[in-house]
């Protein structure tokens, strides 16, 4: 770890931290709090991996998908063909809907589904984009300091980070760069948190990235056990069924990543109200890791 003791972290002039874990446990909440409450000259630069994916690496895919849909409408087709309108996504740190909408869900097109082959193609695009966005982190650490004068840096990762790295490989290029650059912090949820995330997802299922082998297995099992075809599969039903299995699939991968850094609980995160509380939490976690 780049900080050997809690005291080292607290006294560091430049704090560099990466948060990872299941979506919904407080990564973005903490990052927003640090960015908004940081003091002049000692503020925090918020690097959102999902935002970087959507605006830098997936932006053209997303916009082209909008245009394909717009071309089906005669009025919009005419305007597009004459460059009379401009179509683009409006992704923000707190609204990643254009990205998740593009990823899509496989199944019945009448219910918003896309063919499984197209779905897997978009999944691969996301994997490449996430790896690239993660490898951009070190450069953004330098940019945040050199251009904007931010001494502290918080990286808010995607929930799918554990799907695109191999934490058991000491030479994994993404893990190696991240661990050499930042303090890796796993926000670990309890069984109750997992149950609540499943209930929340059930109310509003959204597309996510998963490893190809996991997705192929889930797709085959779901269709076999529910007696559906690709053409009549309910997209929302499939992603709901997949989500709880995905959380179980990801948990050991997060735990393996945590060996490269420290672990804090979702309860401890919920109790953090200001940057000082955040620093105290991490200092305790660093000392506990040794």
C-alpha positions in Angstrom: 0.0 0.0 0.0 1.2 3.5 -0.6 0.5 4.4 3.0 2.1 2.1 5.6 0.3 3.4 8.6 -2.7 5.5 9.5 -0.3 8.2 10.6 1.4 8.2 7.2 -2.0 8.7 5.6 -3.1 11.5 7.9 0.1 13.4 7.5 0.3 12.9 3.7 0.2 16.2 1.7 -1.5 14.4 -1.1 -4.1 11.8 -0.4 -4.9 9.4 -3.2 -7.8 7.0 -2.6 -9.8 4.6 -4.8 -13.2 3.3 -3.6 -14.6 0.0 -4.9 -17.5 -2.3 -4.1 -21.1 -3.0 -5.0 -23.0 -0.1 -6.5 -25.3 1.5 -3.9 -23.0 1.2 -0.8 -21.7 4.8 -0.8 -18.9 5.2 -3.3 -20.4 8.2 -5.1 -21.9 9.6 -1.9 -18.4 9.8 -0.3 -16.8 11.2 -3.5 -19.4 13.9 -3.8 -19.1 14.8 -0.1 -15.3 15.1 -0.3 -15.5 17.2 -3.5 -18.2 19.5 -2.1 -16.8 19.9 1.4 -13.1 20.0 0.7 -11.4 23.1 2.0 -9.6 25.6 -0.3 -6.1 24.4 -1.0 -6.9 21.0 0.3 -9.9 19.9 -1.8 -10.6 16.6 -3.4 -10.7 15.9 -7.2 -13.5 13.5 -8.0 -12.6 11.1 -10.8 -15.7 9.1 -11.8 -14.8 6.0 -13.8 -18.4 5.6 -15.0 -18.5 9.2 -16.2 -15.1 8.7 -18.0 -16.5 5.5 -19.7 -19.6 7.3 -20.9 -18.1 10.5 -22.0 -14.7 9.4 -23.4 -14.9 5.8 -24.5 -18.6 5.0 -25.1 -19.9 8.4 -26.1 -19.8 7.7 -29.9 -21.5 4.4 -29.5 -24.2 6.0 -27.3 -24.8 8.9 -29.7 -24.9 6.6 -32.8 -27.5 4.5 -31.1 -29.7 7.6 -30.5 -29.2 8.5 -34.2 -30.3 5.1 -35.4 -33.5 5.5 -33.4 -34.0 9.0 -34.7 -33.5 7.9 -38.3 -36.7 5.8 -37.9 -38.7 9.1 -37.5 -39.2 10.9 -40.8 -39.0 14.4 -39.4 -35.9 13.7 -37.4 -34.4 11.7 -40.3 -34.7 14.8 -42.6 -33.2 17.0 -39.9 -30.3 14.7 -39.3 -29.5 14.2 -43.0 -29.2 18.0 -43.4 -27.2 18.5 -40.1 -30.1 20.6 -38.8 -30.1 18.9 -35.3 -27.4 17.7 -33.0 -28.0 14.6 -31.0 -25.8 13.8 -28.0 -26.0 12.2 -24.5 -26.0 14.3 -21.4 -24.2 12.1 -18.9 -23.4 13.5 -15.4 -21.8 12.0 -12.3 -25.2 11.3 -10.9 -27.1 10.4 -14.1 -25.5 7.7 -16.2 -28.8 6.7 -17.9 -27.5 7.1 -21.4 -24.7 4.6 -20.7 -26.9 2.0 -19.1 -29.6 2.4 -21.7 -27.0 1.7 -24.5 -25.8 -1.4 -22.7 -29.3 -2.7 -22.9 -30.9 -6.0 -21.9 -31.3 -9.1 -24.0 -34.6 -10.4 -25.1 -38.0 -9.5 -26.6 -37.6 -6.3 -28.8 -41.2 -5.4 -28.1 -40.2 -5.0 -24.4 -37.0 -3.1 -25.2 -34.7 -6.0 -25.5 -31.8 -6.4 -27.9 -30.5 -9.6 -29.6 -28.1 -11.5 -27.4 -25.2 -11.2 -29.9 -25.7 -7.4 -29.9 -25.9 -7.3 -26.2 -22.6 -9.2 -25.9 -21.0 -6.9 -28.4 -21.9 -3.9 -26.2 -20.7 -5.7 -23.1 -17.3 -6.1 -24.7 -17.2 -2.5 -25.7 -17.9 -1.6 -22.0 -15.1 -4.0 -20.8 -12.6 -2.3 -23.1 -13.8 1.1 -22.1 -13.6 0.3 -18.3 -10.1 -1.0 -18.6 -9.0 2.1 -20.5 -10.8 4.4 -18.0 -9.1 2.7 -15.1 -5.7 3.0 -16.8 -6.4 6.7 -17.2 -6.5 7.2 -13.4 -2.8 7.8 -12.9 -2.8 10.5 -15.6 -5.8 12.1 -14.0 -4.0 12.2 -10.6 -1.3 14.3 -12.2 -3.7 16.4 -14.2 -5.8 17.2 -11.1 -2.7 18.5 -9.3 -0.9 20.2 -12.2 -3.8 21.9 -13.9 -6.4 22.4 -11.1 -4.2 22.4 -8.0 -6.1 19.5 -6.3 -3.8 17.8 -3.8 -6.2 15.1 -2.9 -7.8 12.6 -5.4 -10.7 10.3 -5.0 -11.4 7.6 -7.6 -15.1 6.5 -7.7 -15.0 3.2 -9.6 -17.7 1.2 -11.4 -19.3 -1.7 -9.5 -18.0 -3.9 -12.3 -14.3 -3.2 -11.7 -13.9 -6.7 -10.2 -15.1 -8.2 -13.5 -12.3 -6.6 -15.6 -9.2 -7.2 -13.4 -7.5 -10.4 -12.1 -6.7 -9.6 -8.4 -5.0 -13.0 -8.1 -2.4 -12.0 -10.7 0.4 -9.8 -9.1 1.2 -8.6 -12.6 -2.3 -7.6 -13.6 -1.7 -4.2 -15.3 -4.8 -2.5 -14.0 -4.4 -3.7 -10.4 -0.7 -3.0 -10.5 -1.1 0.6 -11.6 -4.0 1.3 -9.2 -2.2 -0.1 -6.2 1.0 1.8 -7.0 -0.9 5.1 -7.4 -3.8 5.0 -4.8 -5.0 3.5 -1.6 -7.5 0.8 -2.6 -10.6 0.8 -0.3 -13.3 -1.9 -0.4 -16.6 -0.8 0.9 -17.9 -4.1 2.2 -21.7 -4.6 2.6 -23.5 -7.0 4.9 -26.1 -9.7 4.0 -28.7 -7.1 4.9 -27.2 -4.6 2.4 -27.2 -7.2 -0.3 -30.8 -8.0 0.3 -31.7 -4.3 0.1 -29.7 -3.9 -3.1 -31.6 -6.8 -4.6 -34.9 -5.2 -3.5 -33.9 -1.9 -5.0 -32.8 -3.5 -8.2 -36.1 -5.4 -8.5 -38.0 -2.1 -8.4 -35.9 -0.5 -11.1 -33.7 -3.1 -13.0 -30.9 -1.6 -15.0 -28.3 -2.9 -17.4 -24.9 -3.8 -16.0 -21.6 -5.2 -17.2 -20.7 -8.9 -16.4 -18.0 -11.3 -17.4 -18.8 -13.1 -20.7 -18.6 -16.6 -19.2 -21.0 -15.6 -16.4 -23.4 -14.0 -18.8 -23.4 -17.0 -21.2 -24.0 -19.4 -18.4 -26.8 -17.2 -16.9 -28.5 -16.8 -20.3 -28.5 -20.5 -21.0 -29.7 -21.4 -17.5 -32.5 -18.8 -17.5 -33.9 -19.8 -20.9 -33.8 -23.4 -20.0 -35.4 -23.1 -16.5 -38.0 -20.5 -17.7 -38.8 -22.1 -21.1 -38.3 -19.0 -23.1 -36.5 -18.1 -26.3 -34.4 -15.2 -27.1 -37.3 -13.6 -29.0 -39.8 -13.8 -26.1 -37.6 -13.5 -23.1 -38.7 -10.6 -20.9 -35.5 -8.4 -20.6 -36.3 -7.1 -17.1 -37.1 -10.5 -15.8 -33.8 -11.8 -17.0 -31.7 -9.0 -15.5 -33.7 -9.3 -12.2 -33.0 -13.0 -12.1 -29.3 -12.5 -12.9 -28.6 -9.7 -10.4 -28.6 -11.6 -7.1 -26.4 -14.3 -8.7 -24.1 -11.5 -10.0 -23.6 -10.1 -6.4 -22.6 -13.6 -5.2 -20.3 -13.9 -8.1 -18.6 -10.6 -7.4 -18.2 -10.9 -3.7 -15.1 -13.1 -3.7 -13.6 -11.0 -6.4 -14.0 -7.9 -4.3 -12.5 -9.7 -1.4 -9.4 -10.7 -3.5 -9.0 -7.1 -4.6 -9.1 -6.0 -1.0 -5.9 -7.8 -0.4 -4.3 -5.0 -2.3 -5.6 -2.4 0.0 -8.0 -2.0 3.0 -11.6 -2.8 3.9 -14.2 -0.5 5.5 -17.8 -1.5 6.2 -20.8 0.1 4.6 -22.0 1.0 8.2 -18.8 2.9 8.8 -19.2 4.7 5.4 -22.8 5.7 6.3 -21.5 7.3 9.5 -19.0 9.6 7.7 -20.2 13.2 7.6 -17.2 15.2 6.5 -13.6 14.9 5.1 -12.2 14.6 8.6 -14.4 11.6 9.4 -13.4 10.0 6.1 -9.7 10.4 6.9 -10.2 9.0 10.4 -12.0 6.0 8.9 -9.2 5.2 6.5 -6.5 5.7 9.0 -8.1 3.1 11.2 -8.5 0.7 8.3 -4.9 1.1 7.3 -3.7 0.3 10.8 -6.1 -2.7 11.0 -4.7 -4.1 7.7 -1.3 -4.3 9.3 
